[in-house]
Amino acid sequence: MRRKEKTVLDGRKVAFEAIVGRQGGEGLFGLEDKADELGRRAKLRSLAEQSAQYDRGYEGSQRRCPGCGRVQRYKGEASRELLFDCGTLTVPRAYYVCPDCGQTTYPLDERLGVG
């Protein structure tokens, strides 16, 4: 049985997916299921709080283009869903486009090490 709950934490959308394998959830197994769920929620909240410290990867109105070395311009935000074993985290990311070579970059992706 799957249950989804979506919340918003500091501008980041957090989706918890609790997988309940035992029916009834009473006694010791019920306590274990609740503890597992609390652990998943805490982990996902922690990931959201830590990623918020990067401020969407915003580096100002312009930055150096890694492709051609000229100036990329800030164009706005684009969200990305990051999947973890504890749920899904949707993070807003600043993106930049180079008017010369057309390369688009997401500094937050670079800082978090996601491709």
Biopython code that builds the backbone (N, CA, C, O; Angstrom):
import numpy as np
from Bio.PDB.StructureBuilder import StructureBuilder

atoms = [
    (1, "MET", "N", (0.847, -1.161, 0.000)),
    (1, "MET", "CA", (0.000, 0.000, 0.000)),
    (1, "MET", "C", (0.903, 1.238, 0.000)),
    (1, "MET", "O", (1.854, 1.299, 0.779)),
    (2, "ARG", "N", (0.633, 2.186, -0.827)),
    (2, "ARG", "CA", (1.416, 3.400, -0.914)),
    (2, "ARG", "C", (0.575, 4.585, -0.497)),
    (2, "ARG", "O", (-0.620, 4.650, -0.785)),
    (3, "ARG", "N", (1.203, 5.508, 0.177)),
    (3, "ARG", "CA", (0.514, 6.715, 0.590)),
    (3, "ARG", "C", (1.442, 7.878, 0.301)),
    (3, "ARG", "O", (2.623, 7.831, 0.645)),
    (4, "LYS", "N", (0.919, 8.921, -0.329)),
    (4, "LYS", "CA", (1.746, 10.084, -0.653)),
    (4, "LYS", "C", (1.245, 11.285, 0.120)),
    (4, "LYS", "O", (0.042, 11.477, 0.297)),
    (5, "GLU", "N", (2.173, 12.075, 0.569)),
    (5, "GLU", "CA", (1.840, 13.322, 1.238)),
    (5, "GLU", "C", (2.805, 14.370, 0.711)),
    (5, "GLU", "O", (4.017, 14.155, 0.698)),
    (6, "LYS", "N", (2.271, 15.498, 0.281)),
    (6, "LYS", "CA", (3.122, 16.565, -0.229)),
    (6, "LYS", "C", (3.023, 17.759, 0.698)),
    (6, "LYS", "O", (1.932, 18.149, 1.113)),
    (7, "THR", "N", (4.163, 18.332, 1.018)),
    (7, "THR", "CA", (4.204, 19.539, 1.822)),
    (7, "THR", "C", (5.190, 20.499, 1.189)),
    (7, "THR", "O", (5.983, 20.110, 0.331)),
    (8, "VAL", "N", (5.141, 21.745, 1.606)),
    (8, "VAL", "CA", (6.080, 22.740, 1.121)),
    (8, "VAL", "C", (6.932, 23.171, 2.300)),
    (8, "VAL", "O", (6.406, 23.536, 3.352)),
    (9, "LEU", "N", (8.237, 23.131, 2.129)),
    (9, "LEU", "CA", (9.173, 23.472, 3.172)),
    (9, "LEU", "C", (10.172, 24.466, 2.608)),
    (9, "LEU", "O", (10.978, 24.115, 1.746)),
    (10, "ASP", "N", (10.127, 25.679, 3.074)),
    (10, "ASP", "CA", (11.086, 26.709, 2.646)),
    (10, "ASP", "C", (11.112, 26.872, 1.130)),
    (10, "ASP", "O", (12.191, 27.015, 0.556)),
    (11, "GLY", "N", (9.964, 26.855, 0.470)),
    (11, "GLY", "CA", (9.909, 27.011, -0.974)),
    (11, "GLY", "C", (10.231, 25.753, -1.747)),
    (11, "GLY", "O", (10.229, 25.760, -2.978)),
    (12, "ARG", "N", (10.506, 24.677, -1.041)),
    (12, "ARG", "CA", (10.816, 23.413, -1.686)),
    (12, "ARG", "C", (9.665, 22.455, -1.427)),
    (12, "ARG", "O", (9.171, 22.350, -0.305)),
    (13, "LYS", "N", (9.247, 21.766, -2.463)),
    (13, "LYS", "CA", (8.141, 20.814, -2.329)),
    (13, "LYS", "C", (8.722, 19.474, -1.928)),
    (13, "LYS", "O", (9.657, 18.972, -2.551)),
    (14, "VAL", "N", (8.157, 18.905, -0.880)),
    (14, "VAL", "CA", (8.626, 17.642, -0.342)),
    (14, "VAL", "C", (7.501, 16.624, -0.480)),
    (14, "VAL", "O", (6.386, 16.869, -0.019)),
    (15, "ALA", "N", (7.777, 15.498, -1.102)),
    (15, "ALA", "CA", (6.767, 14.443, -1.248)),
    (15, "ALA", "C", (7.256, 13.203, -0.511)),
    (15, "ALA", "O", (8.277, 12.616, -0.870)),
    (16, "PHE", "N", (6.529, 12.818, 0.506)),
    (16, "PHE", "CA", (6.862, 11.619, 1.267)),
    (16, "PHE", "C", (6.082, 10.458, 0.689)),
    (16, "PHE", "O", (4.890, 10.578, 0.409)),
    (17, "GLU", "N", (6.745, 9.349, 0.514)),
    (17, "GLU", "CA", (6.059, 8.128, 0.111)),
    (17, "GLU", "C", (6.313, 7.089, 1.189)),
    (17, "GLU", "O", (7.436, 6.619, 1.368)),
    (18, "ALA", "N", (5.280, 6.749, 1.886)),
    (18, "ALA", "CA", (5.402, 5.730, 2.921)),
    (18, "ALA", "C", (4.926, 4.405, 2.354)),
    (18, "ALA", "O", (3.814, 4.299, 1.837)),
    (19, "ILE", "N", (5.764, 3.413, 2.454)),
    (19, "ILE", "CA", (5.395, 2.085, 1.983)),
    (19, "ILE", "C", (5.129, 1.226, 3.209)),
    (19, "ILE", "O", (6.035, 0.963, 4.000)),
    (20, "VAL", "N", (3.912, 0.800, 3.362)),
    (20, "VAL", "CA", (3.521, 0.002, 4.515)),
    (20, "VAL", "C", (3.374, -1.443, 4.056)),
    (20, "VAL", "O", (2.476, -1.767, 3.278)),
    (21, "GLY", "N", (4.249, -2.299, 4.537)),
    (21, "GLY", "CA", (4.248, -3.675, 4.083)),
    (21, "GLY", "C", (3.379, -4.596, 4.920)),
    (21, "GLY", "O", (2.919, -5.625, 4.425)),
    (22, "ARG", "N", (3.149, -4.250, 6.165)),
    (22, "ARG", "CA", (2.360, -5.095, 7.055)),
    (22, "ARG", "C", (0.970, -4.510, 7.197)),
    (22, "ARG", "O", (0.822, -3.299, 7.357)),
    (23, "GLN", "N", (-0.024, -5.329, 7.142)),
    (23, "GLN", "CA", (-1.400, -4.859, 7.297)),
    (23, "GLN", "C", (-1.719, -4.724, 8.781)),
    (23, "GLN", "O", (-1.259, -5.525, 9.595)),
    (24, "GLY", "N", (-2.494, -3.726, 9.123)),
    (24, "GLY", "CA", (-2.918, -3.557, 10.505)),
    (24, "GLY", "C", (-2.046, -2.590, 11.263)),
    (24, "GLY", "O", (-2.557, -1.674, 11.907)),
    (25, "GLY", "N", (-0.752, -2.770, 11.203)),
    (25, "GLY", "CA", (0.173, -1.862, 11.858)),
    (25, "GLY", "C", (-0.021, -1.775, 13.361)),
    (25, "GLY", "O", (0.044, -0.683, 13.925)),
    (26, "GLU", "N", (-0.257, -2.902, 14.024)),
    (26, "GLU", "CA", (-0.444, -2.886, 15.467)),
    (26, "GLU", "C", (0.745, -3.540, 16.142)),
    (26, "GLU", "O", (1.496, -4.290, 15.518)),
    (27, "GLY", "N", (0.904, -3.252, 17.402)),
    (27, "GLY", "CA", (1.961, -3.871, 18.189)),
    (27, "GLY", "C", (3.340, -3.367, 17.794)),
    (27, "GLY", "O", (3.503, -2.231, 17.348)),
    (28, "LEU", "N", (4.310, -4.221, 17.965)),
    (28, "LEU", "CA", (5.707, -3.861, 17.719)),
    (28, "LEU", "C", (5.960, -3.490, 16.263)),
    (28, "LEU", "O", (6.705, -2.553, 15.977)),
    (29, "PHE", "N", (5.328, -4.240, 15.329)),
    (29, "PHE", "CA", (5.530, -3.928, 13.911)),
    (29, "PHE", "C", (4.937, -2.573, 13.555)),
    (29, "PHE", "O", (5.500, -1.853, 12.730)),
    (30, "GLY", "N", (3.820, -2.218, 14.157)),
    (30, "GLY", "CA", (3.221, -0.901, 13.937)),
    (30, "GLY", "C", (4.132, 0.203, 14.447)),
    (30, "GLY", "O", (4.277, 1.241, 13.801)),
    (31, "LEU", "N", (4.743, -0.016, 15.600)),
    (31, "LEU", "CA", (5.690, 0.967, 16.151)),
    (31, "LEU", "C", (6.903, 1.122, 15.239)),
    (31, "LEU", "O", (7.403, 2.227, 15.027)),
    (32, "GLU", "N", (7.365, -0.005, 14.704)),
    (32, "GLU", "CA", (8.509, 0.043, 13.785)),
    (32, "GLU", "C", (8.158, 0.816, 12.511)),
    (32, "GLU", "O", (8.958, 1.621, 12.034)),
    (33, "ASP", "N", (6.966, 0.574, 11.960)),
    (33, "ASP", "CA", (6.529, 1.300, 10.762)),
    (33, "ASP", "C", (6.468, 2.803, 11.024)),
    (33, "ASP", "O", (6.894, 3.601, 10.190)),
    (34, "LYS", "N", (5.941, 3.182, 12.178)),
    (34, "LYS", "CA", (5.861, 4.606, 12.524)),
    (34, "LYS", "C", (7.250, 5.212, 12.670)),
    (34, "LYS", "O", (7.487, 6.331, 12.217)),
    (35, "ALA", "N", (8.160, 4.494, 13.291)),
    (35, "ALA", "CA", (9.531, 4.986, 13.459)),
    (35, "ALA", "C", (10.222, 5.139, 12.103)),
    (35, "ALA", "O", (10.937, 6.114, 11.872)),
    (36, "ASP", "N", (10.005, 4.166, 11.207)),
    (36, "ASP", "CA", (10.582, 4.253, 9.864)),
    (36, "ASP", "C", (10.057, 5.488, 9.135)),
    (36, "ASP", "O", (10.818, 6.212, 8.494)),
    (37, "GLU", "N", (8.745, 5.720, 9.241)),
    (37, "GLU", "CA", (8.141, 6.881, 8.576)),
    (37, "GLU", "C", (8.689, 8.192, 9.134)),
    (37, "GLU", "O", (8.986, 9.113, 8.373)),
    (38, "LEU", "N", (8.824, 8.283, 10.450)),
    (38, "LEU", "CA", (9.389, 9.488, 11.058)),
    (38, "LEU", "C", (10.824, 9.706, 10.602)),
    (38, "LEU", "O", (11.236, 10.842, 10.367)),
    (39, "GLY", "N", (11.582, 8.632, 10.476)),
    (39, "GLY", "CA", (12.967, 8.734, 10.003)),
    (39, "GLY", "C", (13.045, 9.233, 8.567)),
    (39, "GLY", "O", (13.888, 10.069, 8.244)),
    (40, "ARG", "N", (12.163, 8.719, 7.698)),
    (40, "ARG", "CA", (12.151, 9.172, 6.296)),
    (40, "ARG", "C", (11.798, 10.656, 6.213)),
    (40, "ARG", "O", (12.416, 11.408, 5.460)),
    (41, "ARG", "N", (10.804, 11.067, 6.990)),
    (41, "ARG", "CA", (10.385, 12.475, 6.975)),
    (41, "ARG", "C", (11.508, 13.385, 7.472)),
    (41, "ARG", "O", (11.759, 14.441, 6.890)),
    (42, "ALA", "N", (12.172, 12.979, 8.535)),
    (42, "ALA", "CA", (13.259, 13.782, 9.086)),
    (42, "ALA", "C", (14.405, 13.908, 8.079)),
    (42, "ALA", "O", (14.993, 14.979, 7.925)),
    (43, "LYS", "N", (14.711, 12.815, 7.404)),
    (43, "LYS", "CA", (15.792, 12.830, 6.409)),
    (43, "LYS", "C", (15.459, 13.768, 5.253)),
    (43, "LYS", "O", (16.308, 14.548, 4.822)),
    (44, "LEU", "N", (14.232, 13.695, 4.752)),
    (44, "LEU", "CA", (13.843, 14.540, 3.628)),
    (44, "LEU", "C", (13.787, 16.013, 4.029)),
    (44, "LEU", "O", (14.196, 16.883, 3.260)),
    (45, "ARG", "N", (13.283, 16.293, 5.229)),
    (45, "ARG", "CA", (13.277, 17.686, 5.718)),
    (45, "ARG", "C", (14.694, 18.224, 5.849)),
    (45, "ARG", "O", (14.963, 19.373, 5.500)),
    (46, "SER", "N", (15.594, 17.394, 6.349)),
    (46, "SER", "CA", (16.992, 17.802, 6.485)),
    (46, "SER", "C", (17.607, 18.107, 5.121)),
    (46, "SER", "O", (18.329, 19.093, 4.969)),
    (47, "LEU", "N", (17.322, 17.266, 4.135)),
    (47, "LEU", "CA", (17.826, 17.510, 2.779)),
    (47, "LEU", "C", (17.275, 18.825, 2.221)),
    (47, "LEU", "O", (18.005, 19.572, 1.569)),
    (48, "ALA", "N", (16.003, 19.112, 2.470)),
    (48, "ALA", "CA", (15.391, 20.358, 1.997)),
    (48, "ALA", "C", (16.032, 21.561, 2.668)),
    (48, "ALA", "O", (16.331, 22.554, 2.005)),
    (49, "GLU", "N", (16.246, 21.484, 3.970)),
    (49, "GLU", "CA", (16.860, 22.601, 4.696)),
    (49, "GLU", "C", (18.291, 22.838, 4.231)),
    (49, "GLU", "O", (18.705, 23.984, 4.056)),
    (50, "GLN", "N", (19.040, 21.776, 4.034)),
    (50, "GLN", "CA", (20.431, 21.929, 3.602)),
    (50, "GLN", "C", (20.529, 22.469, 2.179)),
    (50, "GLN", "O", (21.394, 23.297, 1.891)),
    (51, "SER", "N", (19.650, 22.009, 1.282)),
    (51, "SER", "CA", (19.701, 22.523, -0.091)),
    (51, "SER", "C", (19.255, 23.976, -0.156)),
    (51, "SER", "O", (19.663, 24.700, -1.064)),
    (52, "ALA", "N", (18.424, 24.422, 0.788)),
    (52, "ALA", "CA", (17.971, 25.818, 0.827)),
    (52, "ALA", "C", (19.137, 26.771, 1.094)),
    (52, "ALA", "O", (19.079, 27.941, 0.715)),
    (53, "GLN", "N", (20.176, 26.287, 1.733)),
    (53, "GLN", "CA", (21.343, 27.124, 2.034)),
    (53, "GLN", "C", (22.084, 27.568, 0.770)),
    (53, "GLN", "O", (22.858, 28.524, 0.811)),
    (54, "TYR", "N", (21.855, 26.888, -0.339)),
    (54, "TYR", "CA", (22.525, 27.235, -1.592)),
    (54, "TYR", "C", (21.802, 28.334, -2.366)),
    (54, "TYR", "O", (22.281, 28.753, -3.419)),
    (55, "ASP", "N", (20.654, 28.812, -1.865)),
    (55, "ASP", "CA", (19.906, 29.919, -2.469)),
    (55, "ASP", "C", (19.658, 29.712, -3.959)),
    (55, "ASP", "O", (19.945, 30.594, -4.769)),
    (56, "ARG", "N", (19.127, 28.550, -4.319)),
    (56, "ARG", "CA", (18.763, 28.223, -5.699)),
    (56, "ARG", "C", (19.971, 28.192, -6.635)),
    (56, "ARG", "O", (19.792, 27.947, -7.828)),
    (57, "GLY", "N", (21.170, 28.424, -6.158)),
    (57, "GLY", "CA", (22.353, 28.473, -7.015)),
    (57, "GLY", "C", (22.523, 29.818, -7.685)),
    (57, "GLY", "O", (23.321, 29.958, -8.612)),
    (58, "TYR", "N", (21.778, 30.812, -7.224)),
    (58, "TYR", "CA", (21.822, 32.141, -7.839)),
    (58, "TYR", "C", (23.192, 32.781, -7.617)),
    (58, "TYR", "O", (23.691, 32.821, -6.492)),
    (59, "GLU", "N", (23.797, 33.280, -8.698)),
    (59, "GLU", "CA", (25.122, 33.899, -8.643)),
    (59, "GLU", "C", (25.109, 35.343, -9.130)),
    (59, "GLU", "O", (26.157, 35.886, -9.480)),
    (60, "GLY", "N", (23.954, 35.961, -9.154)),
    (60, "GLY", "CA", (23.854, 37.332, -9.643)),
    (60, "GLY", "C", (23.241, 37.366, -11.031)),
    (60, "GLY", "O", (22.817, 36.336, -11.555)),
    (61, "SER", "N", (23.193, 38.542, -11.621)),
    (61, "SER", "CA", (22.530, 38.697, -12.920)),
    (61, "SER", "C", (23.332, 38.098, -14.071)),
    (61, "SER", "O", (22.789, 37.866, -15.151)),
    (62, "GLN", "N", (24.614, 37.847, -13.849)),
    (62, "GLN", "CA", (25.428, 37.223, -14.894)),
    (62, "GLN", "C", (26.566, 36.427, -14.273)),
    (62, "GLN", "O", (26.953, 36.645, -13.125)),
    (63, "ARG", "N", (27.082, 35.510, -15.055)),
    (63, "ARG", "CA", (28.219, 34.679, -14.639)),
    (63, "ARG", "C", (29.012, 34.272, -15.870)),
    (63, "ARG", "O", (28.531, 34.401, -16.996)),
    (64, "ARG", "N", (30.205, 33.788, -15.659)),
    (64, "ARG", "CA", (31.072, 33.368, -16.753)),
    (64, "ARG", "C", (30.573, 32.067, -17.353)),
    (64, "ARG", "O", (30.258, 31.129, -16.620)),
    (65, "CYS", "N", (30.496, 31.997, -18.672)),
    (65, "CYS", "CA", (30.051, 30.797, -19.373)),
    (65, "CYS", "C", (31.173, 29.759, -19.347)),
    (65, "CYS", "O", (32.293, 30.060, -19.760)),
    (66, "PRO", "N", (30.891, 28.537, -18.868)),
    (66, "PRO", "CA", (31.932, 27.513, -18.856)),
    (66, "PRO", "C", (32.274, 27.005, -20.255)),
    (66, "PRO", "O", (33.330, 26.402, -20.450)),
    (67, "GLY", "N", (31.391, 27.241, -21.235)),
    (67, "GLY", "CA", (31.629, 26.768, -22.600)),
    (67, "GLY", "C", (32.561, 27.665, -23.389)),
    (67, "GLY", "O", (33.591, 27.214, -23.890)),
    (68, "CYS", "N", (32.198, 28.950, -23.503)),
    (68, "CYS", "CA", (32.977, 29.853, -24.353)),
    (68, "CYS", "C", (33.735, 30.924, -23.569)),
    (68, "CYS", "O", (34.555, 31.643, -24.141)),
    (69, "GLY", "N", (33.468, 31.039, -22.266)),
    (69, "GLY", "CA", (34.178, 32.021, -21.452)),
    (69, "GLY", "C", (33.559, 33.410, -21.464)),
    (69, "GLY", "O", (34.037, 34.300, -20.762)),
    (70, "ARG", "N", (32.516, 33.612, -22.240)),
    (70, "ARG", "CA", (31.850, 34.918, -22.257)),
    (70, "ARG", "C", (30.876, 35.007, -21.092)),
    (70, "ARG", "O", (31.004, 34.258, -20.123)),
    (71, "VAL", "N", (29.908, 35.906, -21.170)),
    (71, "VAL", "CA", (29.006, 36.143, -20.044)),
    (71, "VAL", "C", (27.643, 35.486, -20.275)),
    (71, "VAL", "O", (26.986, 35.723, -21.289)),
    (72, "GLN", "N", (27.235, 34.658, -19.315)),
    (72, "GLN", "CA", (25.882, 34.109, -19.321)),
    (72, "GLN", "C", (24.983, 35.058, -18.524)),
    (72, "GLN", "O", (25.439, 35.737, -17.605)),
    (73, "ARG", "N", (23.716, 35.092, -18.888)),
    (73, "ARG", "CA", (22.761, 35.950, -18.199)),
    (73, "ARG", "C", (21.742, 35.101, -17.437)),
    (73, "ARG", "O", (21.337, 34.029, -17.887)),
    (74, "TYR", "N", (21.346, 35.609, -16.280)),
    (74, "TYR", "CA", (20.329, 34.954, -15.466)),
    (74, "TYR", "C", (18.992, 35.044, -16.196)),
    (74, "TYR", "O", (18.604, 36.124, -16.643)),
    (75, "LYS", "N", (18.284, 33.924, -16.322)),
    (75, "LYS", "CA", (17.023, 33.905, -17.059)),
    (75, "LYS", "C", (15.823, 33.548, -16.197)),
    (75, "LYS", "O", (14.693, 33.671, -16.668)),
    (76, "GLY", "N", (16.011, 33.115, -14.970)),
    (76, "GLY", "CA", (14.880, 32.767, -14.114)),
    (76, "GLY", "C", (15.129, 31.486, -13.346)),
    (76, "GLY", "O", (16.268, 31.116, -13.063)),
    (77, "GLU", "N", (14.024, 30.813, -13.013)),
    (77, "GLU", "CA", (14.113, 29.582, -12.243)),
    (77, "GLU", "C", (13.469, 28.419, -12.981)),
    (77, "GLU", "O", (12.516, 28.589, -13.741)),
    (78, "ALA", "N", (14.005, 27.256, -12.740)),
    (78, "ALA", "CA", (13.431, 26.002, -13.249)),
    (78, "ALA", "C", (13.528, 24.986, -12.113)),
    (78, "ALA", "O", (14.579, 24.851, -11.487)),
    (79, "SER", "N", (12.455, 24.284, -11.853)),
    (79, "SER", "CA", (12.443, 23.293, -10.775)),
    (79, "SER", "C", (13.004, 21.960, -11.255)),
    (79, "SER", "O", (12.982, 21.633, -12.441)),
    (80, "ARG", "N", (13.505, 21.210, -10.289)),
    (80, "ARG", "CA", (13.999, 19.861, -10.578)),
    (80, "ARG", "C", (13.596, 18.946, -9.437)),
    (80, "ARG", "O", (13.707, 19.312, -8.267)),
    (81, "GLU", "N", (13.131, 17.764, -9.781)),
    (81, "GLU", "CA", (12.787, 16.771, -8.774)),
    (81, "GLU", "C", (13.990, 15.871, -8.521)),
    (81, "GLU", "O", (14.568, 15.298, -9.445)),
    (82, "LEU", "N", (14.349, 15.764, -7.257)),
    (82, "LEU", "CA", (15.433, 14.886, -6.844)),
    (82, "LEU", "C", (14.811, 13.717, -6.077)),
    (82, "LEU", "O", (14.081, 13.921, -5.107)),
    (83, "LEU", "N", (15.104, 12.504, -6.514)),
    (83, "LEU", "CA", (14.528, 11.311, -5.903)),
    (83, "LEU", "C", (15.501, 10.705, -4.902)),
    (83, "LEU", "O", (16.670, 10.472, -5.211)),
    (84, "PHE", "N", (15.003, 10.456, -3.708)),
    (84, "PHE", "CA", (15.787, 9.826, -2.647)),
    (84, "PHE", "C", (15.029, 8.607, -2.156)),
    (84, "PHE", "O", (13.854, 8.432, -2.479)),
    (85, "ASP", "N", (15.687, 7.771, -1.384)),
    (85, "ASP", "CA", (15.002, 6.606, -0.826)),
    (85, "ASP", "C", (13.914, 7.001, 0.166)),
    (85, "ASP", "O", (13.052, 6.184, 0.491)),
    (86, "CYS", "N", (13.939, 8.229, 0.646)),
    (86, "CYS", "CA", (12.966, 8.690, 1.634)),
    (86, "CYS", "C", (11.833, 9.503, 1.010)),
    (86, "CYS", "O", (10.891, 9.867, 1.714)),
    (87, "GLY", "N", (11.897, 9.795, -0.278)),
    (87, "GLY", "CA", (10.854, 10.568, -0.942)),
    (87, "GLY", "C", (11.412, 11.419, -2.062)),
    (87, "GLY", "O", (12.531, 11.201, -2.527)),
    (88, "THR", "N", (10.624, 12.391, -2.491)),
    (88, "THR", "CA", (10.984, 13.266, -3.606)),
    (88, "THR", "C", (11.092, 14.695, -3.109)),
    (88, "THR", "O", (10.229, 15.176, -2.374)),
    (89, "LEU", "N", (12.156, 15.369, -3.514)),
    (89, "LEU", "CA", (12.373, 16.767, -3.152)),
    (89, "LEU", "C", (12.407, 17.582, -4.439)),
    (89, "LEU", "O", (13.220, 17.313, -5.323)),
    (90, "THR", "N", (11.531, 18.575, -4.550)),
    (90, "THR", "CA", (11.512, 19.457, -5.709)),
    (90, "THR", "C", (12.189, 20.761, -5.317)),
    (90, "THR", "O", (11.726, 21.462, -4.418)),
    (91, "VAL", "N", (13.286, 21.084, -5.994)),
    (91, "VAL", "CA", (14.053, 22.280, -5.655)),
    (91, "VAL", "C", (14.001, 23.298, -6.795)),
    (91, "VAL", "O", (14.108, 22.932, -7.966)),
    (92, "PRO", "N", (13.836, 24.580, -6.446)),
    (92, "PRO", "CA", (13.916, 25.627, -7.460)),
    (92, "PRO", "C", (15.394, 25.916, -7.754)),
    (92, "PRO", "O", (16.212, 25.976, -6.836)),
    (93, "ARG", "N", (15.729, 26.092, -9.029)),
    (93, "ARG", "CA", (17.120, 26.335, -9.421)),
    (93, "ARG", "C", (17.197, 27.545, -10.335)),
    (93, "ARG", "O", (16.368, 27.710, -11.230)),
    (94, "ALA", "N", (18.181, 28.378, -10.110)),
    (94, "ALA", "CA", (18.456, 29.483, -11.028)),
    (94, "ALA", "C", (19.105, 28.905, -12.271)),
    (94, "ALA", "O", (19.889, 27.958, -12.193)),
    (95, "TYR", "N", (18.769, 29.488, -13.434)),
    (95, "TYR", "CA", (19.476, 29.043, -14.635)),
    (95, "TYR", "C", (19.951, 30.230, -15.447)),
    (95, "TYR", "O", (19.360, 31.309, -15.433)),
    (96, "TYR", "N", (21.047, 29.987, -16.156)),
    (96, "TYR", "CA", (21.735, 31.014, -16.929)),
    (96, "TYR", "C", (21.894, 30.529, -18.369)),
    (96, "TYR", "O", (22.072, 29.339, -18.627)),
    (97, "VAL", "N", (21.825, 31.485, -19.299)),
    (97, "VAL", "CA", (21.979, 31.155, -20.718)),
    (97, "VAL", "C", (23.021, 32.096, -21.312)),
    (97, "VAL", "O", (23.034, 33.293, -21.022)),
    (98, "CYS", "N", (23.887, 31.542, -22.142)),
    (98, "CYS", "CA", (24.899, 32.338, -22.841)),
    (98, "CYS", "C", (24.314, 32.805, -24.176)),
    (98, "CYS", "O", (23.918, 31.975, -24.995)),
    (99, "PRO", "N", (24.253, 34.119, -24.408)),
    (99, "PRO", "CA", (23.715, 34.597, -25.678)),
    (99, "PRO", "C", (24.642, 34.305, -26.862)),
    (99, "PRO", "O", (24.197, 34.325, -28.010)),
    (100, "ASP", "N", (25.924, 34.036, -26.597)),
    (100, "ASP", "CA", (26.878, 33.787, -27.682)),
    (100, "ASP", "C", (26.865, 32.327, -28.152)),
    (100, "ASP", "O", (26.713, 32.052, -29.342)),
    (101, "CYS", "N", (27.028, 31.394, -27.198)),
    (101, "CYS", "CA", (27.100, 29.981, -27.613)),
    (101, "CYS", "C", (25.810, 29.217, -27.318)),
    (101, "CYS", "O", (25.646, 28.092, -27.790)),
    (102, "GLY", "N", (24.895, 29.801, -26.552)),
    (102, "GLY", "CA", (23.607, 29.174, -26.277)),
    (102, "GLY", "C", (23.600, 28.162, -25.145)),
    (102, "GLY", "O", (22.574, 27.531, -24.890)),
    (103, "GLN", "N", (24.734, 27.994, -24.457)),
    (103, "GLN", "CA", (24.805, 27.006, -23.381)),
    (103, "GLN", "C", (23.968, 27.449, -22.178)),
    (103, "GLN", "O", (24.018, 28.607, -21.762)),
    (104, "THR", "N", (23.203, 26.513, -21.633)),
    (104, "THR", "CA", (22.404, 26.747, -20.435)),
    (104, "THR", "C", (23.057, 26.022, -19.267)),
    (104, "THR", "O", (23.449, 24.862, -19.395)),
    (105, "THR", "N", (23.176, 26.701, -18.128)),
    (105, "THR", "CA", (23.769, 26.076, -16.949)),
    (105, "THR", "C", (22.884, 26.292, -15.727)),
    (105, "THR", "O", (22.126, 27.258, -15.642)),
    (106, "TYR", "N", (23.003, 25.371, -14.794)),
    (106, "TYR", "CA", (22.291, 25.407, -13.518)),
    (106, "TYR", "C", (23.336, 25.295, -12.409)),
    (106, "TYR", "O", (23.748, 24.184, -12.076)),
    (107, "PRO", "N", (23.773, 26.412, -11.831)),
    (107, "PRO", "CA", (24.810, 26.357, -10.803)),
    (107, "PRO", "C", (24.485, 25.463, -9.613)),
    (107, "PRO", "O", (25.386, 24.849, -9.041)),
    (108, "LEU", "N", (23.201, 25.381, -9.230)),
    (108, "LEU", "CA", (22.842, 24.525, -8.092)),
    (108, "LEU", "C", (23.155, 23.066, -8.401)),
    (108, "LEU", "O", (23.643, 22.339, -7.536)),
    (109, "ASP", "N", (22.877, 22.635, -9.626)),
    (109, "ASP", "CA", (23.214, 21.261, -10.021)),
    (109, "ASP", "C", (24.707, 21.009, -9.873)),
    (109, "ASP", "O", (25.128, 19.947, -9.415)),
    (110, "GLU", "N", (25.501, 22.000, -10.267)),
    (110, "GLU", "CA", (26.961, 21.874, -10.158)),
    (110, "GLU", "C", (27.380, 21.760, -8.696)),
    (110, "GLU", "O", (28.224, 20.932, -8.356)),
    (111, "ARG", "N", (26.795, 22.587, -7.828)),
    (111, "ARG", "CA", (27.158, 22.573, -6.407)),
    (111, "ARG", "C", (26.718, 21.292, -5.714)),
    (111, "ARG", "O", (27.423, 20.782, -4.842)),
    (112, "LEU", "N", (25.555, 20.768, -6.098)),
    (112, "LEU", "CA", (25.059, 19.545, -5.467)),
    (112, "LEU", "C", (25.652, 18.281, -6.086)),
    (112, "LEU", "O", (25.512, 17.193, -5.529)),
    (113, "GLY", "N", (26.314, 18.422, -7.235)),
    (113, "GLY", "CA", (26.940, 17.283, -7.877)),
    (113, "GLY", "C", (25.971, 16.378, -8.618)),
    (113, "GLY", "O", (26.210, 15.177, -8.747)),
    (114, "VAL", "N", (24.865, 16.961, -9.109)),
    (114, "VAL", "CA", (23.920, 16.177, -9.910)),
    (114, "VAL", "C", (24.066, 16.566, -11.370)),
    (114, "VAL", "O", (24.240, 17.742, -11.689)),
    (115, "GLY", "N", (23.995, 15.579, -12.262)),
    (115, "GLY", "CA", (24.206, 15.826, -13.684)),
    (115, "GLY", "C", (22.986, 16.303, -14.407)),
    (115, "GLY", "O", (23.038, 16.547, -15.612)),
]
sb = StructureBuilder()
sb.init_structure("model")
sb.init_model(0)
sb.init_chain("A")
sb.init_seg("    ")
for serial, (resi, resn, name, xyz) in enumerate(atoms, 1):
    if name == "N":
        sb.init_residue(resn, " ", resi, " ")
    sb.init_atom(name, np.array(xyz, "f"), 0.0, 1.0, " ", f" {name:<3s}", serial, name[0])
structure = sb.get_structure()
